[in-house]
Amino acid sequence: MSKLATKRTLKNADALCQESGVRLTEKRKRALTILLDAPAPMSAYELKDEYKNLYDESLTAMSAYRMLNFLVAETLAHKLHSVNKYAACEHINCAHSHKLPQFLICDNCETVTEVGISSQTLKSLKNGIAESGFKLNEQQLELHGLCNSCCKETE
């Protein structure tokens, strides 16, 4: 992400936090910046290390987890449970409501694409789940495969 795009995204993230009545502190902004600029999702430990590299300031793993959990709670980032990593939300700059996200995770280069699940697909999923008697705790779909770039490399 370009510096201008990152700056705009941070401004929008700050506004979203103000609307929610929470503060996007300087450390949280730095954590979000790292996620925005990362080529792939990051673990808390990777974030901690990158924070030290960029800001020459130590960060405990617990602090990294707290910041990441804050970003997830404010929908500025997503936790990818299947790989135990975090990615910045791709919709921070959007002014419209969003569909339930599904994450397309490349098993080769680890890039993640966030796409919305259509209302028709979501309805079918919910109906099937309800029929089985299963109760969802969280509605997040993570799909693993190969991105276009990695598919082209294997051809």
QUIQUI-V442195 format. One record per helix or strand of 2 or more residues. SS is the DSSP state (a for helix, b for strand). FROM is the first residue (numbers start at 0). LEN is the number of residues. Records with the same first field share a line. If there is no record, write none. Layout:
SS = FROM-LEN / FROM-LEN
This chain:
a = 2-18 / 25-12 / 43-12 / 60-13 / 118-14 / 147-7
b = 76-4 / 84-4 / 100-6 / 111-5 / 140-5
